[in-house]
């Protein structure tokens, strides 16, 4: 079994290392690494589908997985392939199983009746099967009914920053709907949300015997 490592890179950006190296929503990447086997983008907003940052982690053999509305941004990117996905799919990329999970707002609106992340956009979170573990990344979402269908999640990265995603209180309710072994707050400290939001989240979920930590970026 491959050794498993995970690194929070700030905002919603996560690096997973196991049999392959997987980046989810790379953003504000500090150094060119070129080590990505797979890049997953949750949706087309600038802080989740950042071409500048994908270029820092990709190489000629990288596969990018993303919703269809990201494709125009990725046109001409010199990677092995780009795979469009919608919610509730399961694909295998380079031997790694990847499930897509719906991600949308139910109570965060840019104007009346227009959500920041509408359900009809078919944007996603991901469950990545890596090094014998199931890792969930929420993408930009509120607490939604589909989360209760998540099963046997070892590690969950959940947005807590509010405004565009769950508040920390809503994120606590979300993880209690599927009880991962460990839950790590993300989507704070940059565009929206504070370290205090992350700390509140951590302190609350550990009361329910869910491991958690507030990570430093590297």
Wavefront OBJ file of the C-alpha trace (Angstrom):
o trace
v 0.000 0.000 0.000
v 1.348 3.408 -0.960
v 2.134 5.843 1.832
v -0.513 8.551 2.110
v 0.196 12.242 2.629
v -1.970 15.320 2.398
v -1.105 19.002 2.346
v -3.420 21.998 2.517
v -1.985 24.625 0.184
v -4.270 27.448 1.265
v -7.841 28.441 0.408
v -9.491 25.352 -1.160
v -6.271 23.914 -2.592
v -5.196 20.444 -1.474
v -2.398 18.083 -2.506
v -2.830 14.344 -2.000
v 0.044 11.894 -2.356
v -0.354 8.142 -2.622
v -0.011 5.868 -5.644
v -0.344 9.110 -7.631
v -0.044 12.818 -6.878
v -3.438 14.535 -6.988
v -4.105 18.269 -6.720
v -7.586 19.607 -6.075
v -8.326 23.239 -7.001
v -4.684 24.425 -7.100
v -4.595 28.150 -6.322
v -1.836 30.554 -5.276
v 0.752 27.799 -5.725
v 4.070 29.195 -4.509
v 6.540 26.997 -6.417
v 6.561 25.209 -9.750
v 6.475 21.492 -8.979
v 5.352 19.819 -12.201
v 4.536 16.694 -10.192
v 0.772 16.361 -10.724
v -0.485 13.060 -12.078
v -4.064 14.289 -11.755
v -5.581 17.748 -11.262
v -9.198 18.007 -10.144
v -11.134 21.271 -10.521
v -14.472 21.565 -8.736
v -15.877 24.445 -10.841
v -14.849 27.291 -13.116
v -14.460 30.166 -10.629
v -11.034 31.821 -10.724
v -9.977 30.450 -7.327
v -10.827 26.851 -8.268
v -9.929 26.609 -11.944
v -6.791 28.739 -12.116
v -4.824 28.129 -15.295
v -1.789 29.951 -13.901
v -1.673 27.557 -10.961
v -2.467 24.423 -12.936
v 0.537 25.238 -15.109
v 2.747 25.259 -11.999
v 1.842 21.706 -10.993
v 1.189 20.002 -14.353
v 3.434 18.167 -16.778
v 2.892 16.603 -20.188
v 1.426 13.446 -18.615
v -1.029 15.177 -16.265
v -4.749 14.443 -16.556
v -7.180 17.234 -15.631
v -10.701 16.399 -14.473
v -13.277 19.197 -14.378
v -16.892 20.191 -15.066
v -17.602 21.009 -18.719
v -17.726 24.772 -18.201
v -14.023 24.710 -17.306
v -13.074 23.339 -20.733
v -12.818 26.683 -22.515
v -10.321 27.892 -19.897
v -8.249 24.748 -20.320
v -8.156 24.838 -24.106
v -4.584 24.556 -25.355
v -3.211 23.366 -22.013
v -0.350 20.966 -22.754
v -1.498 18.038 -20.657
v -2.167 14.409 -21.502
v -5.962 14.719 -21.404
v -8.854 16.698 -19.973
v -11.884 14.730 -18.771
v -15.218 16.539 -18.274
v -17.441 15.281 -15.444
v -20.826 15.970 -13.887
v -22.168 15.053 -10.428
v -22.796 11.428 -9.465
v -20.225 9.845 -11.759
v -17.427 7.402 -11.022
v -14.349 7.323 -13.224
v -10.930 5.702 -13.082
v -7.931 7.860 -13.930
v -4.465 6.297 -13.954
v -5.753 3.509 -11.719
v -7.319 5.940 -9.227
v -11.070 5.812 -8.627
v -12.692 9.242 -8.490
v -16.333 9.883 -7.607
v -18.078 13.184 -8.257
v -20.433 14.607 -5.639
v -22.916 17.460 -6.171
v -21.815 20.872 -4.871
v -24.221 23.786 -4.834
v -25.745 26.527 -2.714
v -29.112 26.436 -1.010
v -28.876 29.705 0.968
v -26.002 31.768 -0.485
v -27.174 34.182 -3.191
v -25.505 36.852 -5.344
v -28.948 38.338 -5.991
v -32.492 37.196 -5.216
v -32.966 33.625 -6.456
v -29.507 33.469 -8.081
v -27.099 31.334 -6.074
v -23.340 31.784 -6.181
v -23.104 28.090 -7.056
v -26.394 27.021 -8.699
v -27.355 23.366 -8.665
v -28.121 23.535 -12.389
v -24.449 24.304 -13.137
v -23.593 20.698 -12.246
v -20.480 21.634 -10.290
v -18.848 19.048 -8.091
v -16.949 17.909 -5.077
v -14.839 14.770 -5.272
v -14.217 11.520 -3.450
v -10.736 10.254 -4.290
v -9.753 6.658 -3.538
v -6.036 6.845 -2.782
v -3.650 4.695 -0.720
v -6.531 2.634 0.633
v -8.415 5.724 1.832
v -11.455 7.680 0.695
v -10.851 11.424 0.658
v -13.716 13.874 0.162
v -13.287 17.464 -1.028
v -16.521 19.421 -0.732
v -15.922 22.001 -3.443
v -17.954 25.180 -2.992
v -21.224 24.073 -1.476
v -23.712 24.441 1.312
v -24.830 21.547 3.452
v -26.875 19.514 0.990
v -28.866 16.260 1.277
v -26.438 14.375 -0.966
v -23.783 14.567 1.756
v -25.704 12.039 3.834
v -25.019 9.491 1.075
v -21.267 9.715 1.620
v -20.005 6.498 3.167
v -16.841 5.435 4.985
v -14.969 8.691 4.347
v -11.545 8.630 5.953
v -10.695 12.290 5.403
v -13.002 15.197 4.518
v -11.882 18.648 3.412
v -14.856 20.941 3.958
v -15.380 24.607 3.158
v -16.055 26.728 6.266
v -15.542 30.334 5.160
v -19.153 31.366 4.647
v -20.444 33.963 2.136
v -20.060 31.594 -0.857
v -19.938 28.274 1.001
v -20.902 26.777 4.334
v -20.277 28.753 7.479
v -18.310 26.850 10.089
v -21.561 26.018 11.897
v -23.115 24.649 8.708
v -19.943 22.696 7.986
v -20.198 21.041 11.400
v -23.778 20.006 10.593
v -22.595 18.716 7.237
v -19.895 16.405 8.570
v -22.269 15.115 11.233
v -24.484 13.902 8.380
v -21.812 11.443 7.203
v -19.267 11.190 10.055
v -15.839 11.011 8.394
v -12.969 9.750 10.486
v -11.244 13.121 10.135
v -12.481 16.519 8.925
v -10.230 19.418 7.946
v -11.522 22.959 7.343
v -10.643 24.711 4.080
v -11.807 27.725 2.040
v -10.860 30.342 4.600
v -8.069 32.822 5.220
v -7.773 34.053 1.644
v -10.872 35.080 -0.286
v -13.272 34.761 2.660
v -13.306 33.308 6.153
v -10.872 33.477 9.034
v -8.612 31.164 10.975
v -11.078 31.568 13.818
v -13.767 29.965 11.634
v -11.479 26.975 11.160
v -10.728 26.750 14.879
v -14.406 26.882 15.811
v -15.103 24.099 13.312
v -12.316 21.910 14.653
v -13.275 22.410 18.273
v -16.883 21.511 17.593
v -16.364 18.362 15.490
v -13.909 16.833 17.964
v -16.715 16.910 20.531
v -18.390 14.328 18.306
v -15.295 12.117 18.174
v -14.339 13.217 14.665
v -10.634 13.961 14.373
v -9.726 17.394 13.079
v -6.886 19.842 12.732
v -6.303 23.383 11.550
v -3.432 23.006 9.134
v -0.617 25.359 8.274
v 0.217 25.907 4.607
v 3.539 24.795 3.176
l 1 2 3 4 5 6 7 8 9 10 11 12 13 14 15 16 17 18 19 20 21 22 23 24 25 26 27 28 29 30 31 32 33 34 35 36 37 38 39 40 41 42 43 44 45 46 47 48 49 50 51 52 53 54 55 56 57 58 59 60 61 62 63 64 65 66 67 68 69 70 71 72 73 74 75 76 77 78 79 80 81 82 83 84 85 86 87 88 89 90 91 92 93 94 95 96 97 98 99 100 101 102 103 104 105 106 107 108 109 110 111 112 113 114 115 116 117 118 119 120 121 122 123 124 125 126 127 128 129 130 131 132 133 134 135 136 137 138 139 140 141 142 143 144 145 146 147 148 149 150 151 152 153 154 155 156 157 158 159 160 161 162 163 164 165 166 167 168 169 170 171 172 173 174 175 176 177 178 179 180 181 182 183 184 185 186 187 188 189 190 191 192 193 194 195 196 197 198 199 200 201 202 203 204 205 206 207 208 209 210 211 212 213 214 215 216 217 218
